[in-house]
Amino acid sequence: MPFFWIPFAWVIPLLIPVGLFLLLSGRWGAPGGPQRGHGPDPMAILQERFARGEIDHDEYERSSRVLDGR
């Protein structure tokens, strides 16, 4: 029975600092959804949709002005 607790004596003290590091460094999911600066660029998505023919030129121009803030 005492041998059952030996892994816990090593694992738990190692998991706590690793978990704190991941949480504080932002590499673990932060509350509030996705972090800013991660994920695909909206303008690149718009260009891909236009290139695939999913949207026409007018929709592309309107959406591009919205994304540029004009």
PDB file of N, H, CA, C and O in Angstrom:
ATOM      1  N   MET A   1       0.808  -1.206   0.000  1.00  0.00           N
ATOM      2  CA  MET A   1       0.000   0.000   0.000  1.00  0.00           C
ATOM      3  C   MET A   1       0.849   1.269   0.000  1.00  0.00           C
ATOM      4  O   MET A   1       0.479   2.227  -0.678  1.00  0.00           O
ATOM      5  N   PRO A   2       1.959   1.326   0.717  1.00  0.00           N
ATOM      6  CA  PRO A   2       2.743   2.556   0.687  1.00  0.00           C
ATOM      7  C   PRO A   2       3.324   2.849  -0.698  1.00  0.00           C
ATOM      8  O   PRO A   2       3.577   4.009  -1.023  1.00  0.00           O
ATOM      9  N   PHE A   3       3.540   1.808  -1.524  1.00  0.00           N
ATOM     10  H   PHE A   3       3.334   0.866  -1.259  1.00  0.00           H
ATOM     11  CA  PHE A   3       4.084   2.036  -2.864  1.00  0.00           C
ATOM     12  C   PHE A   3       3.085   2.746  -3.773  1.00  0.00           C
ATOM     13  O   PHE A   3       3.471   3.366  -4.764  1.00  0.00           O
ATOM     14  N   PHE A   4       1.816   2.654  -3.438  1.00  0.00           N
ATOM     15  H   PHE A   4       1.502   2.150  -2.633  1.00  0.00           H
ATOM     16  CA  PHE A   4       0.777   3.335  -4.204  1.00  0.00           C
ATOM     17  C   PHE A   4       0.933   4.853  -4.113  1.00  0.00           C
ATOM     18  O   PHE A   4       0.616   5.553  -5.075  1.00  0.00           O
ATOM     19  N   TRP A   5       1.401   5.368  -3.012  1.00  0.00           N
ATOM     20  H   TRP A   5       1.659   4.800  -2.230  1.00  0.00           H
ATOM     21  CA  TRP A   5       1.512   6.812  -2.804  1.00  0.00           C
ATOM     22  C   TRP A   5       2.807   7.411  -3.346  1.00  0.00           C
ATOM     23  O   TRP A   5       2.918   8.632  -3.457  1.00  0.00           O
ATOM     24  N   ILE A   6       3.782   6.577  -3.684  1.00  0.00           N
ATOM     25  H   ILE A   6       3.692   5.585  -3.594  1.00  0.00           H
ATOM     26  CA  ILE A   6       5.068   7.098  -4.185  1.00  0.00           C
ATOM     27  C   ILE A   6       4.900   7.919  -5.466  1.00  0.00           C
ATOM     28  O   ILE A   6       5.485   8.998  -5.552  1.00  0.00           O
ATOM     29  N   PRO A   7       4.127   7.466  -6.475  1.00  0.00           N
ATOM     30  CA  PRO A   7       3.967   8.315  -7.668  1.00  0.00           C
ATOM     31  C   PRO A   7       3.328   9.668  -7.348  1.00  0.00           C
ATOM     32  O   PRO A   7       3.688  10.680  -7.949  1.00  0.00           O
ATOM     33  N   PHE A   8       2.389   9.690  -6.413  1.00  0.00           N
ATOM     34  H   PHE A   8       2.097   8.868  -5.925  1.00  0.00           H
ATOM     35  CA  PHE A   8       1.755  10.952  -6.057  1.00  0.00           C
ATOM     36  C   PHE A   8       2.737  11.906  -5.377  1.00  0.00           C
ATOM     37  O   PHE A   8       2.621  13.125  -5.498  1.00  0.00           O
ATOM     38  N   ALA A   9       3.690  11.339  -4.671  1.00  0.00           N
ATOM     39  H   ALA A   9       3.785  10.349  -4.573  1.00  0.00           H
ATOM     40  CA  ALA A   9       4.687  12.174  -4.008  1.00  0.00           C
ATOM     41  C   ALA A   9       5.571  12.886  -5.032  1.00  0.00           C
ATOM     42  O   ALA A   9       6.151  13.924  -4.716  1.00  0.00           O
ATOM     43  N   TRP A  10       5.686  12.357  -6.238  1.00  0.00           N
ATOM     44  H   TRP A  10       5.214  11.514  -6.495  1.00  0.00           H
ATOM     45  CA  TRP A  10       6.490  12.989  -7.285  1.00  0.00           C
ATOM     46  C   TRP A  10       5.637  13.763  -8.288  1.00  0.00           C
ATOM     47  O   TRP A  10       6.040  14.835  -8.742  1.00  0.00           O
ATOM     48  N   VAL A  11       4.490  13.245  -8.632  1.00  0.00           N
ATOM     49  H   VAL A  11       4.163  12.375  -8.264  1.00  0.00           H
ATOM     50  CA  VAL A  11       3.674  13.842  -9.687  1.00  0.00           C
ATOM     51  C   VAL A  11       3.029  15.142  -9.246  1.00  0.00           C
ATOM     52  O   VAL A  11       3.112  16.138  -9.965  1.00  0.00           O
ATOM     53  N   ILE A  12       2.404  15.163  -8.110  1.00  0.00           N
ATOM     54  H   ILE A  12       2.336  14.354  -7.526  1.00  0.00           H
ATOM     55  CA  ILE A  12       1.681  16.357  -7.668  1.00  0.00           C
ATOM     56  C   ILE A  12       2.619  17.549  -7.479  1.00  0.00           C
ATOM     57  O   ILE A  12       2.290  18.641  -7.941  1.00  0.00           O
ATOM     58  N   PRO A  13       3.761  17.393  -6.827  1.00  0.00           N
ATOM     59  CA  PRO A  13       4.655  18.561  -6.734  1.00  0.00           C
ATOM     60  C   PRO A  13       5.177  19.041  -8.082  1.00  0.00           C
ATOM     61  O   PRO A  13       5.547  20.208  -8.209  1.00  0.00           O
ATOM     62  N   LEU A  14       5.218  18.180  -9.085  1.00  0.00           N
ATOM     63  H   LEU A  14       4.917  17.232  -8.981  1.00  0.00           H
ATOM     64  CA  LEU A  14       5.646  18.604 -10.419  1.00  0.00           C
ATOM     65  C   LEU A  14       4.512  19.260 -11.196  1.00  0.00           C
ATOM     66  O   LEU A  14       4.750  20.195 -11.960  1.00  0.00           O
ATOM     67  N   LEU A  15       3.289  18.788 -11.014  1.00  0.00           N
ATOM     68  H   LEU A  15       3.095  18.028 -10.393  1.00  0.00           H
ATOM     69  CA  LEU A  15       2.160  19.327 -11.765  1.00  0.00           C
ATOM     70  C   LEU A  15       1.782  20.741 -11.331  1.00  0.00           C
ATOM     71  O   LEU A  15       1.355  21.544 -12.160  1.00  0.00           O
ATOM     72  N   ILE A  16       1.929  21.051 -10.075  1.00  0.00           N
ATOM     73  H   ILE A  16       2.276  20.399  -9.401  1.00  0.00           H
ATOM     74  CA  ILE A  16       1.533  22.369  -9.584  1.00  0.00           C
ATOM     75  C   ILE A  16       2.372  23.473 -10.229  1.00  0.00           C
ATOM     76  O   ILE A  16       1.786  24.426 -10.742  1.00  0.00           O
ATOM     77  N   PRO A  17       3.699  23.407 -10.237  1.00  0.00           N
ATOM     78  CA  PRO A  17       4.462  24.481 -10.880  1.00  0.00           C
ATOM     79  C   PRO A  17       4.256  24.530 -12.397  1.00  0.00           C
ATOM     80  O   PRO A  17       4.211  25.613 -12.982  1.00  0.00           O
ATOM     81  N   VAL A  18       4.132  23.367 -13.031  1.00  0.00           N
ATOM     82  H   VAL A  18       4.169  22.488 -12.556  1.00  0.00           H
ATOM     83  CA  VAL A  18       3.912  23.351 -14.477  1.00  0.00           C
ATOM     84  C   VAL A  18       2.561  23.986 -14.801  1.00  0.00           C
ATOM     85  O   VAL A  18       2.458  24.781 -15.735  1.00  0.00           O
ATOM     86  N   GLY A  19       1.539  23.643 -14.045  1.00  0.00           N
ATOM     87  H   GLY A  19       1.623  22.997 -13.286  1.00  0.00           H
ATOM     88  CA  GLY A  19       0.222  24.240 -14.264  1.00  0.00           C
ATOM     89  C   GLY A  19       0.214  25.733 -14.033  1.00  0.00           C
ATOM     90  O   GLY A  19      -0.404  26.469 -14.802  1.00  0.00           O
ATOM     91  N   LEU A  20       0.882  26.198 -12.998  1.00  0.00           N
ATOM     92  H   LEU A  20       1.383  25.600 -12.373  1.00  0.00           H
ATOM     93  CA  LEU A  20       0.972  27.642 -12.748  1.00  0.00           C
ATOM     94  C   LEU A  20       1.710  28.355 -13.868  1.00  0.00           C
ATOM     95  O   LEU A  20       1.308  29.442 -14.285  1.00  0.00           O
ATOM     96  N   PHE A  21       2.789  27.751 -14.359  1.00  0.00           N
ATOM     97  H   PHE A  21       3.115  26.869 -14.020  1.00  0.00           H
ATOM     98  CA  PHE A  21       3.536  28.354 -15.455  1.00  0.00           C
ATOM     99  C   PHE A  21       2.665  28.495 -16.699  1.00  0.00           C
ATOM    100  O   PHE A  21       2.641  29.552 -17.329  1.00  0.00           O
ATOM    101  N   LEU A  22       1.951  27.428 -17.050  1.00  0.00           N
ATOM    102  H   LEU A  22       1.971  26.569 -16.538  1.00  0.00           H
ATOM    103  CA  LEU A  22       1.100  27.476 -18.238  1.00  0.00           C
ATOM    104  C   LEU A  22      -0.029  28.489 -18.073  1.00  0.00           C
ATOM    105  O   LEU A  22      -0.370  29.202 -19.018  1.00  0.00           O
ATOM    106  N   LEU A  23      -0.600  28.551 -16.897  1.00  0.00           N
ATOM    107  H   LEU A  23      -0.323  27.972 -16.130  1.00  0.00           H
ATOM    108  CA  LEU A  23      -1.693  29.476 -16.655  1.00  0.00           C
ATOM    109  C   LEU A  23      -1.230  30.925 -16.706  1.00  0.00           C
ATOM    110  O   LEU A  23      -1.889  31.769 -17.314  1.00  0.00           O
ATOM    111  N   LEU A  24      -0.110  31.214 -16.076  1.00  0.00           N
ATOM    112  H   LEU A  24       0.425  30.528 -15.582  1.00  0.00           H
ATOM    113  CA  LEU A  24       0.376  32.586 -16.018  1.00  0.00           C
ATOM    114  C   LEU A  24       1.035  33.044 -17.311  1.00  0.00           C
ATOM    115  O   LEU A  24       1.061  34.242 -17.591  1.00  0.00           O
ATOM    116  N   SER A  25       1.563  32.129 -18.097  1.00  0.00           N
ATOM    117  H   SER A  25       1.541  31.156 -17.870  1.00  0.00           H
ATOM    118  CA  SER A  25       2.216  32.520 -19.344  1.00  0.00           C
ATOM    119  C   SER A  25       1.219  32.694 -20.480  1.00  0.00           C
ATOM    120  O   SER A  25       1.591  33.153 -21.560  1.00  0.00           O
ATOM    121  N   GLY A  26      -0.046  32.336 -20.254  1.00  0.00           N
ATOM    122  H   GLY A  26      -0.348  31.964 -19.377  1.00  0.00           H
ATOM    123  CA  GLY A  26      -1.062  32.498 -21.283  1.00  0.00           C
ATOM    124  C   GLY A  26      -1.098  31.363 -22.281  1.00  0.00           C
ATOM    125  O   GLY A  26      -1.791  31.462 -23.293  1.00  0.00           O
ATOM    126  N   ARG A  27      -0.375  30.292 -22.028  1.00  0.00           N
ATOM    127  H   ARG A  27       0.188  30.212 -21.206  1.00  0.00           H
ATOM    128  CA  ARG A  27      -0.380  29.166 -22.951  1.00  0.00           C
ATOM    129  C   ARG A  27      -1.518  28.211 -22.666  1.00  0.00           C
ATOM    130  O   ARG A  27      -1.790  27.306 -23.456  1.00  0.00           O
ATOM    131  N   TRP A  28      -2.168  28.403 -21.567  1.00  0.00           N
ATOM    132  H   TRP A  28      -1.947  29.138 -20.926  1.00  0.00           H
ATOM    133  CA  TRP A  28      -3.318  27.593 -21.218  1.00  0.00           C
ATOM    134  C   TRP A  28      -4.535  28.477 -21.403  1.00  0.00           C
ATOM    135  O   TRP A  28      -4.430  29.688 -21.207  1.00  0.00           O
ATOM    136  N   GLY A  29      -5.655  27.946 -21.760  1.00  0.00           N
ATOM    137  H   GLY A  29      -5.740  26.962 -21.919  1.00  0.00           H
ATOM    138  CA  GLY A  29      -6.840  28.737 -22.053  1.00  0.00           C
ATOM    139  C   GLY A  29      -7.181  29.728 -20.964  1.00  0.00           C
ATOM    140  O   GLY A  29      -7.433  29.353 -19.819  1.00  0.00           O
ATOM    141  N   ALA A  30      -7.187  30.986 -21.330  1.00  0.00           N
ATOM    142  H   ALA A  30      -6.983  31.290 -22.261  1.00  0.00           H
ATOM    143  CA  ALA A  30      -7.540  32.041 -20.387  1.00  0.00           C
ATOM    144  C   ALA A  30      -9.053  32.223 -20.387  1.00  0.00           C
ATOM    145  O   ALA A  30      -9.690  32.022 -21.421  1.00  0.00           O
ATOM    146  N   PRO A  31      -9.641  32.595 -19.258  1.00  0.00           N
ATOM    147  CA  PRO A  31     -11.078  32.827 -19.246  1.00  0.00           C
ATOM    148  C   PRO A  31     -11.443  34.004 -20.146  1.00  0.00           C
ATOM    149  O   PRO A  31     -10.687  34.968 -20.262  1.00  0.00           O
ATOM    150  N   GLY A  32     -12.589  33.916 -20.767  1.00  0.00           N
ATOM    151  H   GLY A  32     -13.203  33.133 -20.673  1.00  0.00           H
ATOM    152  CA  GLY A  32     -13.042  35.020 -21.601  1.00  0.00           C
ATOM    153  C   GLY A  32     -12.883  34.770 -23.081  1.00  0.00           C
ATOM    154  O   GLY A  32     -13.050  35.698 -23.873  1.00  0.00           O
ATOM    155  N   GLY A  33     -12.568  33.564 -23.484  1.00  0.00           N
ATOM    156  H   GLY A  33     -12.432  32.811 -22.841  1.00  0.00           H
ATOM    157  CA  GLY A  33     -12.503  33.251 -24.900  1.00  0.00           C
ATOM    158  C   GLY A  33     -11.108  33.376 -25.472  1.00  0.00           C
ATOM    159  O   GLY A  33     -10.121  33.423 -24.739  1.00  0.00           O
ATOM    160  N   PRO A  34     -11.038  33.430 -26.800  1.00  0.00           N
ATOM    161  CA  PRO A  34      -9.740  33.445 -27.457  1.00  0.00           C
ATOM    162  C   PRO A  34      -8.954  34.708 -27.148  1.00  0.00           C
ATOM    163  O   PRO A  34      -9.520  35.775 -26.908  1.00  0.00           O
ATOM    164  N   GLN A  35      -7.665  34.563 -27.162  1.00  0.00           N
ATOM    165  H   GLN A  35      -7.205  33.697 -27.358  1.00  0.00           H
ATOM    166  CA  GLN A  35      -6.816  35.710 -26.890  1.00  0.00           C
ATOM    167  C   GLN A  35      -6.640  36.531 -28.160  1.00  0.00           C
ATOM    168  O   GLN A  35      -6.654  35.997 -29.269  1.00  0.00           O
ATOM    169  N   ARG A  36      -6.476  37.811 -27.984  1.00  0.00           N
ATOM    170  H   ARG A  36      -6.465  38.245 -27.083  1.00  0.00           H
ATOM    171  CA  ARG A  36      -6.293  38.709 -29.110  1.00  0.00           C
ATOM    172  C   ARG A  36      -4.965  38.412 -29.791  1.00  0.00           C
ATOM    173  O   ARG A  36      -3.970  38.109 -29.133  1.00  0.00           O
ATOM    174  N   GLY A  37      -4.960  38.502 -31.109  1.00  0.00           N
ATOM    175  H   GLY A  37      -5.769  38.748 -31.644  1.00  0.00           H
ATOM    176  CA  GLY A  37      -3.741  38.278 -31.862  1.00  0.00           C
ATOM    177  C   GLY A  37      -3.559  36.838 -32.306  1.00  0.00           C
ATOM    178  O   GLY A  37      -2.602  36.533 -33.017  1.00  0.00           O
ATOM    179  N   HIS A  38      -4.446  35.955 -31.908  1.00  0.00           N
ATOM    180  H   HIS A  38      -5.224  36.203 -31.330  1.00  0.00           H
ATOM    181  CA  HIS A  38      -4.357  34.573 -32.315  1.00  0.00           C
ATOM    182  C   HIS A  38      -5.450  34.276 -33.313  1.00  0.00           C
ATOM    183  O   HIS A  38      -6.534  34.858 -33.260  1.00  0.00           O
ATOM    184  N   GLY A  39      -5.163  33.381 -34.209  1.00  0.00           N
ATOM    185  H   GLY A  39      -4.283  32.909 -34.252  1.00  0.00           H
ATOM    186  CA  GLY A  39      -6.163  32.980 -35.176  1.00  0.00           C
ATOM    187  C   GLY A  39      -5.918  33.635 -36.519  1.00  0.00           C
ATOM    188  O   GLY A  39      -5.010  34.454 -36.661  1.00  0.00           O
ATOM    189  N   PRO A  40      -6.715  33.281 -37.490  1.00  0.00           N
ATOM    190  CA  PRO A  40      -6.517  33.799 -38.840  1.00  0.00           C
ATOM    191  C   PRO A  40      -6.859  35.278 -38.948  1.00  0.00           C
ATOM    192  O   PRO A  40      -7.682  35.801 -38.197  1.00  0.00           O
ATOM    193  N   ASP A  41      -6.221  35.926 -39.879  1.00  0.00           N
ATOM    194  H   ASP A  41      -5.552  35.502 -40.489  1.00  0.00           H
ATOM    195  CA  ASP A  41      -6.449  37.338 -40.145  1.00  0.00           C
ATOM    196  C   ASP A  41      -7.777  37.500 -40.895  1.00  0.00           C
ATOM    197  O   ASP A  41      -7.996  36.818 -41.896  1.00  0.00           O
ATOM    198  N   PRO A  42      -8.661  38.382 -40.438  1.00  0.00           N
ATOM    199  CA  PRO A  42      -9.963  38.542 -41.109  1.00  0.00           C
ATOM    200  C   PRO A  42      -9.828  38.965 -42.570  1.00  0.00           C
ATOM    201  O   PRO A  42     -10.615  38.528 -43.410  1.00  0.00           O
ATOM    202  N   MET A  43      -8.848  39.804 -42.885  1.00  0.00           N
ATOM    203  H   MET A  43      -8.209  40.159 -42.203  1.00  0.00           H
ATOM    204  CA  MET A  43      -8.669  40.233 -44.272  1.00  0.00           C
ATOM    205  C   MET A  43      -8.221  39.057 -45.141  1.00  0.00           C
ATOM    206  O   MET A  43      -8.631  38.946 -46.297  1.00  0.00           O
ATOM    207  N   ALA A  44      -7.386  38.183 -44.589  1.00  0.00           N
ATOM    208  H   ALA A  44      -7.053  38.273 -43.651  1.00  0.00           H
ATOM    209  CA  ALA A  44      -6.949  37.007 -45.342  1.00  0.00           C
ATOM    210  C   ALA A  44      -8.127  36.073 -45.616  1.00  0.00           C
ATOM    211  O   ALA A  44      -8.227  35.490 -46.696  1.00  0.00           O
ATOM    212  N   ILE A  45      -9.011  35.935 -44.637  1.00  0.00           N
ATOM    213  H   ILE A  45      -8.929  36.408 -43.760  1.00  0.00           H
ATOM    214  CA  ILE A  45     -10.211  35.114 -44.833  1.00  0.00           C
ATOM    215  C   ILE A  45     -11.084  35.711 -45.929  1.00  0.00           C
ATOM    216  O   ILE A  45     -11.600  34.990 -46.783  1.00  0.00           O
ATOM    217  N   LEU A  46     -11.245  37.025 -45.900  1.00  0.00           N
ATOM    218  H   LEU A  46     -10.825  37.611 -45.206  1.00  0.00           H
ATOM    219  CA  LEU A  46     -12.039  37.706 -46.922  1.00  0.00           C
ATOM    220  C   LEU A  46     -11.440  37.484 -48.313  1.00  0.00           C
ATOM    221  O   LEU A  46     -12.165  37.202 -49.266  1.00  0.00           O
ATOM    222  N   GLN A  47     -10.130  37.609 -48.424  1.00  0.00           N
ATOM    223  H   GLN A  47      -9.541  37.838 -47.650  1.00  0.00           H
ATOM    224  CA  GLN A  47      -9.467  37.408 -49.719  1.00  0.00           C
ATOM    225  C   GLN A  47      -9.621  35.965 -50.201  1.00  0.00           C
ATOM    226  O   GLN A  47      -9.816  35.723 -51.392  1.00  0.00           O
ATOM    227  N   GLU A  48      -9.534  35.025 -49.287  1.00  0.00           N
ATOM    228  H   GLU A  48      -9.375  35.222 -48.319  1.00  0.00           H
ATOM    229  CA  GLU A  48      -9.709  33.615 -49.667  1.00  0.00           C
ATOM    230  C   GLU A  48     -11.133  33.358 -50.151  1.00  0.00           C
ATOM    231  O   GLU A  48     -11.342  32.659 -51.142  1.00  0.00           O
ATOM    232  N   ARG A  49     -12.110  33.926 -49.446  1.00  0.00           N
ATOM    233  H   ARG A  49     -11.941  34.494 -48.640  1.00  0.00           H
ATOM    234  CA  ARG A  49     -13.508  33.730 -49.857  1.00  0.00           C
ATOM    235  C   ARG A  49     -13.750  34.332 -51.235  1.00  0.00           C
ATOM    236  O   ARG A  49     -14.472  33.749 -52.044  1.00  0.00           O
ATOM    237  N   PHE A  50     -13.156  35.490 -51.515  1.00  0.00           N
ATOM    238  H   PHE A  50     -12.569  35.963 -50.858  1.00  0.00           H
ATOM    239  CA  PHE A  50     -13.296  36.124 -52.826  1.00  0.00           C
ATOM    240  C   PHE A  50     -12.616  35.269 -53.898  1.00  0.00           C
ATOM    241  O   PHE A  50     -13.156  35.088 -54.990  1.00  0.00           O
ATOM    242  N   ALA A  51     -11.433  34.749 -53.581  1.00  0.00           N
ATOM    243  H   ALA A  51     -10.995  34.896 -52.695  1.00  0.00           H
ATOM    244  CA  ALA A  51     -10.705  33.924 -54.544  1.00  0.00           C
ATOM    245  C   ALA A  51     -11.459  32.624 -54.854  1.00  0.00           C
ATOM    246  O   ALA A  51     -11.404  32.134 -55.982  1.00  0.00           O
ATOM    247  N   ARG A  52     -12.161  32.064 -53.862  1.00  0.00           N
ATOM    248  H   ARG A  52     -12.206  32.462 -52.946  1.00  0.00           H
ATOM    249  CA  ARG A  52     -12.925  30.833 -54.093  1.00  0.00           C
ATOM    250  C   ARG A  52     -14.263  31.097 -54.778  1.00  0.00           C
ATOM    251  O   ARG A  52     -14.944  30.159 -55.191  1.00  0.00           O
ATOM    252  N   GLY A  53     -14.639  32.358 -54.898  1.00  0.00           N
ATOM    253  H   GLY A  53     -14.086  33.121 -54.562  1.00  0.00           H
ATOM    254  CA  GLY A  53     -15.904  32.692 -55.548  1.00  0.00           C
ATOM    255  C   GLY A  53     -17.093  32.645 -54.619  1.00  0.00           C
ATOM    256  O   GLY A  53     -18.234  32.634 -55.081  1.00  0.00           O
ATOM    257  N   GLU A  54     -16.856  32.618 -53.317  1.00  0.00           N
ATOM    258  H   GLU A  54     -15.929  32.627 -52.942  1.00  0.00           H
ATOM    259  CA  GLU A  54     -17.962  32.584 -52.363  1.00  0.00           C
ATOM    260  C   GLU A  54     -18.671  33.931 -52.266  1.00  0.00           C
ATOM    261  O   GLU A  54     -19.861  33.985 -51.957  1.00  0.00           O
ATOM    262  N   ILE A  55     -17.952  35.008 -52.527  1.00  0.00           N
ATOM    263  H   ILE A  55     -16.985  34.964 -52.778  1.00  0.00           H
ATOM    264  CA  ILE A  55     -18.548  36.348 -52.500  1.00  0.00           C
ATOM    265  C   ILE A  55     -18.172  37.066 -53.788  1.00  0.00           C
ATOM    266  O   ILE A  55     -17.148  36.771 -54.405  1.00  0.00           O
ATOM    267  N   ASP A  56     -19.014  38.010 -54.183  1.00  0.00           N
ATOM    268  H   ASP A  56     -19.846  38.249 -53.682  1.00  0.00           H
ATOM    269  CA  ASP A  56     -18.721  38.758 -55.408  1.00  0.00           C
ATOM    270  C   ASP A  56     -17.864  39.993 -55.089  1.00  0.00           C
ATOM    271  O   ASP A  56     -17.535  40.261 -53.934  1.00  0.00           O
ATOM    272  N   HIS A  57     -17.514  40.733 -56.149  1.00  0.00           N
ATOM    273  H   HIS A  57     -17.781  40.515 -57.088  1.00  0.00           H
ATOM    274  CA  HIS A  57     -16.609  41.881 -55.993  1.00  0.00           C
ATOM    275  C   HIS A  57     -17.222  42.968 -55.107  1.00  0.00           C
ATOM    276  O   HIS A  57     -16.519  43.569 -54.294  1.00  0.00           O
ATOM    277  N   ASP A  58     -18.523  43.223 -55.256  1.00  0.00           N
ATOM    278  H   ASP A  58     -19.093  42.734 -55.916  1.00  0.00           H
ATOM    279  CA  ASP A  58     -19.170  44.253 -54.437  1.00  0.00           C
ATOM    280  C   ASP A  58     -19.128  43.901 -52.952  1.00  0.00           C
ATOM    281  O   ASP A  58     -18.831  44.755 -52.116  1.00  0.00           O
ATOM    282  N   GLU A  59     -19.426  42.647 -52.628  1.00  0.00           N
ATOM    283  H   GLU A  59     -19.668  41.954 -53.307  1.00  0.00           H
ATOM    284  CA  GLU A  59     -19.382  42.208 -51.229  1.00  0.00           C
ATOM    285  C   GLU A  59     -17.950  42.286 -50.691  1.00  0.00           C
ATOM    286  O   GLU A  59     -17.725  42.664 -49.541  1.00  0.00           O
ATOM    287  N   TYR A  60     -16.993  41.921 -51.542  1.00  0.00           N
ATOM    288  H   TYR A  60     -17.176  41.614 -52.476  1.00  0.00           H
ATOM    289  CA  TYR A  60     -15.591  41.997 -51.136  1.00  0.00           C
ATOM    290  C   TYR A  60     -15.207  43.443 -50.807  1.00  0.00           C
ATOM    291  O   TYR A  60     -14.578  43.703 -49.782  1.00  0.00           O
ATOM    292  N   GLU A  61     -15.582  44.370 -51.669  1.00  0.00           N
ATOM    293  H   GLU A  61     -16.093  44.159 -52.502  1.00  0.00           H
ATOM    294  CA  GLU A  61     -15.253  45.789 -51.443  1.00  0.00           C
ATOM    295  C   GLU A  61     -15.920  46.313 -50.170  1.00  0.00           C
ATOM    296  O   GLU A  61     -15.275  46.989 -49.368  1.00  0.00           O
ATOM    297  N   ARG A  62     -17.205  46.005 -49.978  1.00  0.00           N
ATOM    298  H   ARG A  62     -17.728  45.455 -50.629  1.00  0.00           H
ATOM    299  CA  ARG A  62     -17.909  46.453 -48.766  1.00  0.00           C
ATOM    300  C   ARG A  62     -17.243  45.905 -47.512  1.00  0.00           C
ATOM    301  O   ARG A  62     -16.989  46.641 -46.558  1.00  0.00           O
ATOM    302  N   SER A  63     -16.968  44.622 -47.522  1.00  0.00           N
ATOM    303  H   SER A  63     -17.175  44.024 -48.296  1.00  0.00           H
ATOM    304  CA  SER A  63     -16.372  43.994 -46.343  1.00  0.00           C
ATOM    305  C   SER A  63     -14.961  44.507 -46.105  1.00  0.00           C
ATOM    306  O   SER A  63     -14.549  44.684 -44.959  1.00  0.00           O
ATOM    307  N   SER A  64     -14.228  44.743 -47.161  1.00  0.00           N
ATOM    308  H   SER A  64     -14.563  44.599 -48.093  1.00  0.00           H
ATOM    309  CA  SER A  64     -12.865  45.232 -46.998  1.00  0.00           C
ATOM    310  C   SER A  64     -12.857  46.641 -46.411  1.00  0.00           C
ATOM    311  O   SER A  64     -11.982  46.972 -45.610  1.00  0.00           O
ATOM    312  N   ARG A  65     -13.826  47.478 -46.802  1.00  0.00           N
ATOM    313  H   ARG A  65     -14.537  47.209 -47.452  1.00  0.00           H
ATOM    314  CA  ARG A  65     -13.917  48.832 -46.220  1.00  0.00           C
ATOM    315  C   ARG A  65     -14.257  48.742 -44.750  1.00  0.00           C
ATOM    316  O   ARG A  65     -13.711  49.497 -43.945  1.00  0.00           O
ATOM    317  N   VAL A  66     -15.157  47.826 -44.376  1.00  0.00           N
ATOM    318  H   VAL A  66     -15.601  47.213 -45.030  1.00  0.00           H
ATOM    319  CA  VAL A  66     -15.519  47.658 -42.955  1.00  0.00           C
ATOM    320  C   VAL A  66     -14.304  47.213 -42.143  1.00  0.00           C
ATOM    321  O   VAL A  66     -14.059  47.727 -41.052  1.00  0.00           O
ATOM    322  N   LEU A  67     -13.547  46.256 -42.679  1.00  0.00           N
ATOM    323  H   LEU A  67     -13.746  45.839 -43.565  1.00  0.00           H
ATOM    324  CA  LEU A  67     -12.374  45.768 -41.959  1.00  0.00           C
ATOM    325  C   LEU A  67     -11.285  46.833 -41.849  1.00  0.00           C
ATOM    326  O   LEU A  67     -10.559  46.886 -40.856  1.00  0.00           O
ATOM    327  N   ASP A  68     -11.173  47.681 -42.872  1.00  0.00           N
ATOM    328  H   ASP A  68     -11.763  47.638 -43.679  1.00  0.00           H
ATOM    329  CA  ASP A  68     -10.175  48.758 -42.820  1.00  0.00           C
ATOM    330  C   ASP A  68     -10.628  49.926 -41.957  1.00  0.00           C
ATOM    331  O   ASP A  68      -9.821  50.779 -41.590  1.00  0.00           O
ATOM    332  N   GLY A  69     -11.911  49.966 -41.635  1.00  0.00           N
ATOM    333  H   GLY A  69     -12.566  49.272 -41.934  1.00  0.00           H
ATOM    334  CA  GLY A  69     -12.422  51.048 -40.793  1.00  0.00           C
ATOM    335  C   GLY A  69     -12.816  52.281 -41.585  1.00  0.00           C
ATOM    336  O   GLY A  69     -12.923  53.367 -41.016  1.00  0.00           O
ATOM    337  N   ARG A  70     -13.031  52.138 -42.873  1.00  0.00           N
ATOM    338  H   ARG A  70     -12.944  51.256 -43.335  1.00  0.00           H
ATOM    339  CA  ARG A  70     -13.431  53.288 -43.709  1.00  0.00           C
ATOM    340  C   ARG A  70     -14.932  53.358 -43.836  1.00  0.00           C
ATOM    341  O   ARG A  70     -15.455  54.254 -44.498  1.00  0.00           O
TER     342      ARG A  70
END
